[in-house]
Amino acid sequence: MMLLFLGFQVMLMGIGLWWMVAKRLHYEGFEIRTPANFFMGALLFFQLPMCFFIGTSTGAAEAIRAVVAGRQTVDAKKMQEKYWWIDPTVSGGAVVIAVVIGLVSVRAVKAQGVSHESPVGVRDYVFDYKQQAIQQRRQAQHDDVEDYDDDTIESPASPLFGHLSAHLEKQKNQDD
């Protein structure tokens, strides 16, 4: 039975290590972010070393009591029967506290595809401000430029092209 419980504690330790490293924990539209998942993972990770520490300390205290009472050895079976509740209490307490932290810090996941029009941080505000300034500058430059698609407006290059086309027309007439 104790070996089975030790396997459970090792499994909790592995889950705790994973939760300490993960940035977010997702489950069906909900998430838990750091630092809450780190604290949950630390509780689950350190429950096993804490159980070993408490068990060792309890064994040392019982050994000291046995020496003071004049006994040479401590009966291990009696100690296991007397202090069987320590490991489940520490591990169960770590799980309960981790669940409470998780319930307090759980959030609904925001919809994916949030547009860039809704700034999130200072960098986004600065980026949006710069983009608006660039667009305003481009619009001002575009407003200053004349539209050359209209045939009634003569472009600055049309005298040159007019002269060139007249020269080509003259050469064509001479060749004929």
Backbone torsions as a table, in degrees:
resi	resn	phi	psi	omega
1	MET	NA	-42.7	-179.6
2	MET	-66.2	-33.8	179.1
3	LEU	-67.9	-38.2	176.2
4	LEU	-63.9	-42.7	178.6
5	PHE	-67.2	-34.7	176.0
6	LEU	-63.4	-39.5	175.6
7	GLY	-62.0	-39.9	176.6
8	PHE	-63.1	-41.7	179.0
9	GLN	-65.4	-39.0	178.0
10	VAL	-66.5	-38.5	176.7
11	MET	-63.1	-44.3	176.4
12	LEU	-60.7	-37.7	178.4
13	MET	-64.0	-41.6	177.8
14	GLY	-65.3	-43.2	177.2
15	ILE	-62.4	-41.0	178.8
16	GLY	-62.9	-40.6	178.0
17	LEU	-64.0	-42.1	178.2
18	TRP	-63.4	-43.3	-179.6
19	TRP	-68.1	-30.4	177.9
20	MET	-68.5	-33.1	-176.9
21	VAL	-84.6	-31.6	-176.0
22	ALA	-68.1	143.9	177.6
23	LYS	-84.2	-32.6	179.9
24	ARG	-143.8	148.2	173.2
25	LEU	-115.3	119.4	-177.5
26	HIS	-107.6	141.8	172.3
27	TYR	-158.4	113.5	173.7
28	GLU	43.9	56.8	174.8
29	GLY	85.6	3.6	177.9
30	PHE	-123.8	155.1	178.4
31	GLU	-145.3	153.9	173.3
32	ILE	-122.4	124.7	-176.6
33	ARG	-103.9	171.4	174.4
34	THR	-67.2	148.7	5.2
35	PRO	-88.5	-4.1	-176.2
36	ALA	-61.1	-43.6	-178.8
37	ASN	-68.4	-27.6	175.9
38	PHE	-66.8	-44.9	179.8
39	PHE	-65.6	-39.2	176.8
40	MET	-62.0	-44.4	179.3
41	GLY	-65.3	-38.5	179.4
42	ALA	-64.6	-40.6	177.2
43	LEU	-61.1	-45.5	-178.7
44	LEU	-71.7	-33.3	-179.4
45	PHE	-71.0	-44.7	-173.1
46	PHE	-87.6	2.7	176.8
47	GLN	-67.4	-36.4	-179.7
48	LEU	-69.6	-48.8	175.4
49	PRO	-60.8	-34.0	178.5
50	MET	-66.3	-39.3	177.0
51	CYS	-64.2	-41.9	176.9
52	PHE	-62.8	-41.3	179.8
53	PHE	-64.2	-45.9	-179.7
54	ILE	-65.9	-40.5	178.4
55	GLY	-64.2	-42.4	179.0
56	THR	-65.6	-43.0	179.4
57	SER	-63.9	-41.0	178.8
58	THR	-65.4	-42.5	177.3
59	GLY	-62.6	-40.9	178.6
60	ALA	-66.0	-39.8	178.9
61	ALA	-65.2	-40.8	177.8
62	GLU	-65.8	-37.8	178.4
63	ALA	-64.7	-40.0	178.4
64	ILE	-65.6	-41.0	177.5
65	ARG	-63.1	-39.1	179.6
66	ALA	-65.5	-41.2	179.6
67	VAL	-66.3	-41.9	178.9
68	VAL	-64.8	-36.1	179.6
69	ALA	-78.1	-7.9	177.4
70	GLY	92.2	10.1	176.5
71	ARG	-89.6	150.2	-179.0
72	GLN	-85.3	-34.7	-176.1
73	THR	-131.1	164.0	176.2
74	VAL	-109.4	134.5	179.3
75	ASP	-77.9	113.9	-176.6
76	ALA	-66.4	-36.7	179.7
77	LYS	-63.6	-41.7	178.8
78	LYS	-64.5	-40.0	179.1
79	MET	-64.4	-42.0	179.0
80	GLN	-64.4	-39.8	178.3
81	GLU	-69.1	-33.7	-177.6
82	LYS	-77.6	-38.2	-173.2
83	TYR	-115.7	30.1	-179.2
84	TRP	-63.3	-26.0	-171.9
85	TRP	-79.8	-11.3	-174.0
86	ILE	-66.8	-51.2	-177.9
87	ASP	-62.5	-48.6	178.3
88	PRO	-63.7	-33.6	-179.9
89	THR	-67.9	-45.4	-179.8
90	VAL	-66.7	-46.7	-179.6
91	SER	-66.3	-44.6	178.5
92	GLY	-64.3	-39.2	177.3
93	GLY	-63.4	-39.7	178.0
94	ALA	-64.2	-41.0	179.4
95	VAL	-65.8	-44.4	-179.1
96	VAL	-63.4	-44.4	179.4
97	ILE	-65.5	-39.4	177.3
98	ALA	-64.0	-39.0	177.5
99	VAL	-64.8	-41.9	179.0
100	VAL	-63.1	-44.6	177.3
101	ILE	-61.2	-41.7	178.8
102	GLY	-63.5	-42.2	179.8
103	LEU	-67.3	-34.2	179.6
104	VAL	-71.7	-34.2	-172.2
105	SER	-103.3	6.7	-179.1
106	VAL	-73.0	141.9	179.2
107	ARG	-132.6	153.1	173.2
108	ALA	-77.2	139.4	180.0
109	VAL	-73.7	134.1	176.8
110	LYS	-72.5	156.8	-179.8
111	ALA	-62.7	143.0	177.6
112	GLN	-72.3	159.3	176.0
113	GLY	76.2	37.8	176.3
114	VAL	-69.1	129.4	-175.8
115	SER	-70.1	160.4	179.8
116	HIS	-76.9	-7.1	-179.2
117	GLU	-70.9	-16.4	177.9
118	SER	-105.9	96.9	-176.3
119	PRO	-62.6	147.9	-177.6
120	VAL	-107.1	-41.3	-176.0
121	GLY	-134.7	-175.8	-177.8
122	VAL	-62.2	-40.5	179.3
123	ARG	-60.9	-37.5	179.4
124	ASP	-68.0	-38.8	177.1
125	TYR	-62.5	-44.6	179.6
126	VAL	-64.1	-43.9	179.0
127	PHE	-60.5	-46.7	179.4
128	ASP	-62.4	-39.9	179.4
129	TYR	-63.1	-43.8	179.3
130	LYS	-66.0	-40.7	179.1
131	GLN	-64.0	-39.4	177.6
132	GLN	-65.3	-40.5	178.7
133	ALA	-63.7	-41.4	178.8
134	ILE	-64.6	-43.0	179.0
135	GLN	-63.7	-39.8	178.5
136	GLN	-65.5	-41.1	177.6
137	ARG	-62.9	-44.9	179.2
138	ARG	-63.4	-40.2	179.0
139	GLN	-64.8	-40.2	178.2
140	ALA	-64.9	-40.8	177.9
141	GLN	-66.6	-38.4	179.3
142	HIS	-66.8	-35.9	178.9
143	ASP	-68.8	-29.8	-179.6
144	ASP	-76.5	-26.1	-177.0
145	VAL	-80.8	133.6	178.6
146	GLU	-77.3	152.8	179.1
147	ASP	-88.3	115.2	-175.9
148	TYR	-93.6	4.0	179.1
149	ASP	-74.4	-23.6	-180.0
150	ASP	-77.0	129.9	-177.0
151	ASP	-72.2	-20.9	-178.5
152	THR	-75.3	-22.9	179.2
153	ILE	-91.6	128.1	-179.2
154	GLU	-90.3	128.0	-179.7
155	SER	-80.1	159.4	178.9
156	PRO	-60.7	-24.3	-178.2
157	ALA	-88.9	-11.0	-175.4
158	SER	-66.9	-31.2	174.0
159	PRO	-61.9	-39.0	178.9
160	LEU	-63.5	-47.9	179.4
161	PHE	-66.2	-35.8	177.4
162	GLY	-62.5	-44.3	178.1
163	HIS	-63.9	-42.8	-179.8
164	LEU	-65.2	-44.4	-179.7
165	SER	-66.4	-34.0	176.9
166	ALA	-66.8	-41.1	178.7
167	HIS	-63.7	-43.6	178.9
168	LEU	-65.6	-36.8	178.8
169	GLU	-65.6	-39.9	179.3
170	LYS	-65.2	-42.4	179.7
171	GLN	-65.5	-37.1	-179.8
172	LYS	-65.5	-40.1	179.9
173	ASN	-67.9	-35.1	179.1
174	GLN	-69.2	-35.3	179.3
175	ASP	-70.2	-26.9	-177.3
176	ASP	-81.1	NA	NA
